[in-house]
Amino acid sequence: MTYPADQAYLKWMAIAAFCIAFAPLVWPVLRARP
């Protein structure tokens, strides 16, 4: 894991995991808004 592409890949995978983990918590709040 010494290539910049691998670092970017890990970064985007972390962002995707973060979004997937918090989507169920944020989605009801967004839908509740008028």
Gaussian input, Z-matrix of N, CA and C with variables (Angstrom, degrees):
# hf/3-21g

backbone

0 1
 N
 C     1     B1
 C     2     B2     1     A1
 N     3     B3     2     A2     1     D1
 C     4     B4     3     A3     2     D2
 C     5     B5     4     A4     3     D3
 N     6     B6     5     A5     4     D4
 C     7     B7     6     A6     5     D5
 C     8     B8     7     A7     6     D6
 N     9     B9     8     A8     7     D7
 C    10    B10     9     A9     8     D8
 C    11    B11    10    A10     9     D9
 N    12    B12    11    A11    10    D10
 C    13    B13    12    A12    11    D11
 C    14    B14    13    A13    12    D12
 N    15    B15    14    A14    13    D13
 C    16    B16    15    A15    14    D14
 C    17    B17    16    A16    15    D15
 N    18    B18    17    A17    16    D16
 C    19    B19    18    A18    17    D17
 C    20    B20    19    A19    18    D18
 N    21    B21    20    A20    19    D19
 C    22    B22    21    A21    20    D20
 C    23    B23    22    A22    21    D21
 N    24    B24    23    A23    22    D22
 C    25    B25    24    A24    23    D23
 C    26    B26    25    A25    24    D24
 N    27    B27    26    A26    25    D25
 C    28    B28    27    A27    26    D26
 C    29    B29    28    A28    27    D27
 N    30    B30    29    A29    28    D28
 C    31    B31    30    A30    29    D29
 C    32    B32    31    A31    30    D30
 N    33    B33    32    A32    31    D31
 C    34    B34    33    A33    32    D32
 C    35    B35    34    A34    33    D33
 N    36    B36    35    A35    34    D34
 C    37    B37    36    A36    35    D35
 C    38    B38    37    A37    36    D36
 N    39    B39    38    A38    37    D37
 C    40    B40    39    A39    38    D38
 C    41    B41    40    A40    39    D39
 N    42    B42    41    A41    40    D40
 C    43    B43    42    A42    41    D41
 C    44    B44    43    A43    42    D42
 N    45    B45    44    A44    43    D43
 C    46    B46    45    A45    44    D44
 C    47    B47    46    A46    45    D45
 N    48    B48    47    A47    46    D46
 C    49    B49    48    A48    47    D47
 C    50    B50    49    A49    48    D48
 N    51    B51    50    A50    49    D49
 C    52    B52    51    A51    50    D50
 C    53    B53    52    A52    51    D51
 N    54    B54    53    A53    52    D52
 C    55    B55    54    A54    53    D53
 C    56    B56    55    A55    54    D54
 N    57    B57    56    A56    55    D55
 C    58    B58    57    A57    56    D56
 C    59    B59    58    A58    57    D57
 N    60    B60    59    A59    58    D58
 C    61    B61    60    A60    59    D59
 C    62    B62    61    A61    60    D60
 N    63    B63    62    A62    61    D61
 C    64    B64    63    A63    62    D62
 C    65    B65    64    A64    63    D63
 N    66    B66    65    A65    64    D64
 C    67    B67    66    A66    65    D65
 C    68    B68    67    A67    66    D66
 N    69    B69    68    A68    67    D67
 C    70    B70    69    A69    68    D68
 C    71    B71    70    A70    69    D69
 N    72    B72    71    A71    70    D70
 C    73    B73    72    A72    71    D71
 C    74    B74    73    A73    72    D72
 N    75    B75    74    A74    73    D73
 C    76    B76    75    A75    74    D74
 C    77    B77    76    A76    75    D75
 N    78    B78    77    A77    76    D76
 C    79    B79    78    A78    77    D77
 C    80    B80    79    A79    78    D78
 N    81    B81    80    A80    79    D79
 C    82    B82    81    A81    80    D80
 C    83    B83    82    A82    81    D81
 N    84    B84    83    A83    82    D82
 C    85    B85    84    A84    83    D83
 C    86    B86    85    A85    84    D84
 N    87    B87    86    A86    85    D85
 C    88    B88    87    A87    86    D86
 C    89    B89    88    A88    87    D87
 N    90    B90    89    A89    88    D88
 C    91    B91    90    A90    89    D89
 C    92    B92    91    A91    90    D90
 N    93    B93    92    A92    91    D91
 C    94    B94    93    A93    92    D92
 C    95    B95    94    A94    93    D93
 N    96    B96    95    A95    94    D94
 C    97    B97    96    A96    95    D95
 C    98    B98    97    A97    96    D96
 N    99    B99    98    A98    97    D97
 C   100   B100    99    A99    98    D98
 C   101   B101   100   A100    99    D99

   B1=1.4694
   B2=1.5284
   B3=1.3101
   B4=1.4630
   B5=1.5259
   B6=1.3397
   B7=1.4616
   B8=1.5308
   B9=1.3336
   B10=1.4728
   B11=1.5280
   B12=1.3390
   B13=1.4621
   B14=1.5287
   B15=1.3342
   B16=1.4621
   B17=1.5240
   B18=1.3290
   B19=1.4643
   B20=1.5243
   B21=1.3272
   B22=1.4641
   B23=1.5287
   B24=1.3488
   B25=1.4628
   B26=1.5247
   B27=1.3285
   B28=1.4654
   B29=1.5231
   B30=1.3384
   B31=1.4662
   B32=1.5236
   B33=1.3410
   B34=1.4614
   B35=1.5252
   B36=1.3192
   B37=1.4601
   B38=1.5201
   B39=1.3370
   B40=1.4609
   B41=1.5205
   B42=1.3401
   B43=1.4676
   B44=1.5279
   B45=1.3371
   B46=1.4616
   B47=1.5279
   B48=1.3299
   B49=1.4628
   B50=1.5267
   B51=1.3427
   B52=1.4649
   B53=1.5213
   B54=1.3395
   B55=1.4662
   B56=1.5289
   B57=1.3320
   B58=1.4648
   B59=1.5265
   B60=1.3316
   B61=1.4561
   B62=1.5309
   B63=1.3417
   B64=1.4588
   B65=1.5255
   B66=1.3350
   B67=1.4626
   B68=1.5354
   B69=1.3472
   B70=1.4710
   B71=1.5249
   B72=1.3331
   B73=1.4632
   B74=1.5241
   B75=1.3253
   B76=1.4685
   B77=1.5260
   B78=1.3241
   B79=1.4619
   B80=1.5343
   B81=1.3396
   B82=1.4748
   B83=1.5211
   B84=1.3251
   B85=1.4704
   B86=1.5207
   B87=1.3239
   B88=1.4647
   B89=1.5240
   B90=1.3117
   B91=1.4676
   B92=1.5171
   B93=1.3289
   B94=1.4591
   B95=1.5290
   B96=1.3324
   B97=1.4623
   B98=1.5227
   B99=1.3325
   B100=1.4696
   B101=1.5307
   A1=109.60
   A2=115.86
   A3=119.41
   A4=111.07
   A5=116.46
   A6=119.43
   A7=110.54
   A8=117.55
   A9=121.11
   A10=111.86
   A11=116.32
   A12=119.66
   A13=110.44
   A14=116.73
   A15=119.97
   A16=110.39
   A17=116.53
   A18=119.83
   A19=109.83
   A20=116.58
   A21=120.09
   A22=110.04
   A23=115.82
   A24=120.35
   A25=110.65
   A26=116.32
   A27=119.94
   A28=110.49
   A29=116.38
   A30=119.96
   A31=110.38
   A32=116.26
   A33=119.19
   A34=111.64
   A35=117.40
   A36=119.79
   A37=110.16
   A38=117.00
   A39=120.94
   A40=110.28
   A41=116.68
   A42=120.37
   A43=110.07
   A44=116.32
   A45=120.17
   A46=110.64
   A47=116.74
   A48=120.65
   A49=110.19
   A50=115.94
   A51=120.35
   A52=110.23
   A53=116.32
   A54=120.27
   A55=110.80
   A56=116.40
   A57=120.26
   A58=110.81
   A59=116.52
   A60=120.38
   A61=111.52
   A62=116.73
   A63=119.77
   A64=113.65
   A65=117.58
   A66=120.30
   A67=112.27
   A68=119.65
   A69=120.02
   A70=112.70
   A71=117.61
   A72=120.28
   A73=111.15
   A74=116.33
   A75=120.30
   A76=111.81
   A77=117.14
   A78=121.00
   A79=113.06
   A80=120.95
   A81=120.36
   A82=111.92
   A83=117.55
   A84=120.71
   A85=109.95
   A86=116.47
   A87=119.63
   A88=110.57
   A89=117.67
   A90=120.99
   A91=111.11
   A92=117.32
   A93=120.41
   A94=111.14
   A95=116.53
   A96=119.36
   A97=110.16
   A98=118.06
   A99=122.06
   A100=111.84
   D1=57.09
   D2=-177.81
   D3=-112.07
   D4=-4.26
   D5=-178.38
   D6=-89.89
   D7=143.00
   D8=178.74
   D9=-57.00
   D10=-34.67
   D11=-179.82
   D12=-61.67
   D13=-36.99
   D14=179.17
   D15=-67.36
   D16=-37.67
   D17=178.73
   D18=-64.57
   D19=-43.25
   D20=179.21
   D21=-64.44
   D22=-39.61
   D23=179.35
   D24=-61.61
   D25=-45.60
   D26=179.54
   D27=-64.72
   D28=-37.11
   D29=179.80
   D30=-62.75
   D31=-47.21
   D32=-178.89
   D33=-69.37
   D34=-32.50
   D35=177.10
   D36=-66.80
   D37=-37.13
   D38=177.58
   D39=-66.91
   D40=-40.68
   D41=178.57
   D42=-64.53
   D43=-42.03
   D44=179.76
   D45=-63.78
   D46=-42.85
   D47=179.50
   D48=-63.55
   D49=-39.11
   D50=179.42
   D51=-63.56
   D52=-44.77
   D53=-179.73
   D54=-64.31
   D55=-43.25
   D56=-179.14
   D57=-64.86
   D58=-35.76
   D59=-177.39
   D60=-71.72
   D61=-35.97
   D62=-174.64
   D63=-100.07
   D64=-8.87
   D65=179.94
   D66=-55.88
   D67=-46.30
   D68=-179.69
   D69=-62.30
   D70=-24.62
   D71=-179.46
   D72=-84.59
   D73=-34.02
   D74=-175.38
   D75=-87.43
   D76=-33.57
   D77=-175.15
   D78=-56.70
   D79=-47.33
   D80=178.92
   D81=-60.72
   D82=-34.74
   D83=179.51
   D84=-67.43
   D85=-41.56
   D86=179.54
   D87=-66.97
   D88=-37.76
   D89=-179.48
   D90=-72.31
   D91=-27.24
   D92=-177.84
   D93=-74.39
   D94=-19.18
   D95=-179.65
   D96=-72.71
   D97=143.08
   D98=-178.16
   D99=-68.53

